[in-house]
Amino acid sequence: MFFDIGPLELVALVVLAVFVFGPDKLPKLIQDVMAFVRKVREFSDSAKEDIRRELGPEFKDFEFEDLNPKTFIRKNLMSGEDDEYGLREIKDLRNSFDLRKEMADVTDAVNGKEPAASAAKGSAAPASGGTSAGSATPDRLRKRDRLDPDEPPPFDADAT
């Protein structure tokens, strides 16, 4: 029904209201509550009309539900229409990033493997400055098989 109140709960509330207020005062109470709800709706509608009137004719189609961020995003960013604010370009920019591929390339570089981007292009010439002859991965990012005899084992503060 409304507010997640089922029919059984609604009947229980009516029975409870009859017990609390009594059958003779309950109709007057319901009338008072309904009058209050009507007054609140009238006040809300008049406030909305005042705001629309003050905003001017260019905002005649303004809906207050659009002020909700979820509604704004759904209406402007998720629709397939182009608009005057360039929000379509934001959607295209968001779709142009492939973060999984970028993360896979970083992971491969840390693990000493050739990144997927350069593997797809073939073996690229290594860049100067700290790279080995056979790989485009810098020496610091490559894993070594063995330590030098006088080198202490690496210390991992997160592992201890």
Secondary structure, DSSP 4 states (H G I P E B T S, - for coil): -BTTB-HHHHHHHHHHHHHHH-TTTHHHHHHHHHHHHHHHHHHHHHHHHHHHHHH-GGGTT--GGGGSHHHHHHHHTSSS---TT-HHHHHHHHHH--HHHHHHHHHHHHHTSPPHHHHHH-PPPPPSSSB-SS-SSBGGGSPPSS--TTPPPPP-TTT-
